[in-house]
Amino acid sequence: MSLFVPESEFQSIFDSLPGIYLVLKPDFTMVAANDARLKATMTTREATLGRNLFDLFPDNPDDPAATGVANLKASLRRVFETKQPDTMAVQKYDIRRPDSEGGRF
């Protein structure tokens, strides 16, 4: 019995997951995002895969108190360094609208 799942089947399973998920390389490059995440962030797979997570979703430049990127980046670095789960407080994180909707946060 093979445990290998063909890419097309993986994508179908991944897209049907009920939550919002993405897969990152250690340098924070996005290599997979499920449909729920793409819908929540109003993006497309083509526009996001292969790009750095924080280039795609920067902090709101109009909010000088924004710390979402720094906090998430620090948490992810701890996970990569320790290979252990990391818990961070709930974050306020503004999402930029697509250019077709004005591009504002």
N, C-alpha and C positions, 0 to 999 in steps of 0.2 A: 504494500500500500504506500503510495506516495503522499507526502505531506505538502508537496509543492502546489500552490494555488496559482493558476495562470493569471496574468495581469488583468485580463478583462473580467475575470471572476472576482479578483481582489477589489477592483474598482466598484463593481456592483455591490459587493458586501459592504465596503467602506462607505459608499454613498447612502446605503440604507440604514446606517447607524442612526439612532434617534438623537444623538447629541452633535455638537459642533467639534470637529476634529481636523487637525492638520498634522503633517509629518515634516520634521525639520532635520537638516543635516547639522552637524556640530557648529558650523559657521552661520547658522540661522537661515540658511537658504531653504525655501519651501519646496518640497518635492512631491507633496500630495495634500489635497484639501478636499473634504467631502462637500457634497452639494449643500448641506445645511450651513456650513461655514461660508460658502460662496454667497448664498442668499443673505445671510446675516450681515455680511460685510459689503454687499452690493458690488461684488467683483466677479470676474470670470476666471476659470482655470488657466486659460491662455495668458491672461494679464498678470497672474501671480506666480505660477510655478517657475522655478529657477531664479526667483528674485529674493532678496533679503527681506525677512519679515519686518524689520524696523524701517526699511526704505518704503515699504508698502503702507505701513501703519505707524507714522510718526506721531509724537505728541502734538496736541493742538497748539500751534504757535501763538494763538490769542489767549491762552490760559497759562500765565506765568507760574502757576502752582502745579502744573501737570507733571506727574512723576510716574505715570503708567509705564512708559518705555524703560526708564532706568530700573524700576522695581522688577518688571518682568525679565529684563535682560540679566539682572543680578540673580534672580531665582533660577533661570535656565542655566546660567553658568555654574551655579552650585550643583545642579542636577548632573551636568556633564562632568564636573570635577569629582564629585563624590559618588556618582552612580547610585544616589539615594533620592527618594522623593523629597520635595521641598514644598512647604506651605507658605503662601503669602496672603496677606489680608486682601479682602475684596477691594478692587480698584475701580475708580471712575476712569473710563477711557473713552474719549470722544472718537467717533469714526467719521472719516471724511466721506462726503457724498461723491458719487461718480461725477465726472466733468459734465455729463449730460444733465445732471441735476444741480448744477451750480458749483460743485467742487468744494463747498464750505464744510466745516466740521459741524 
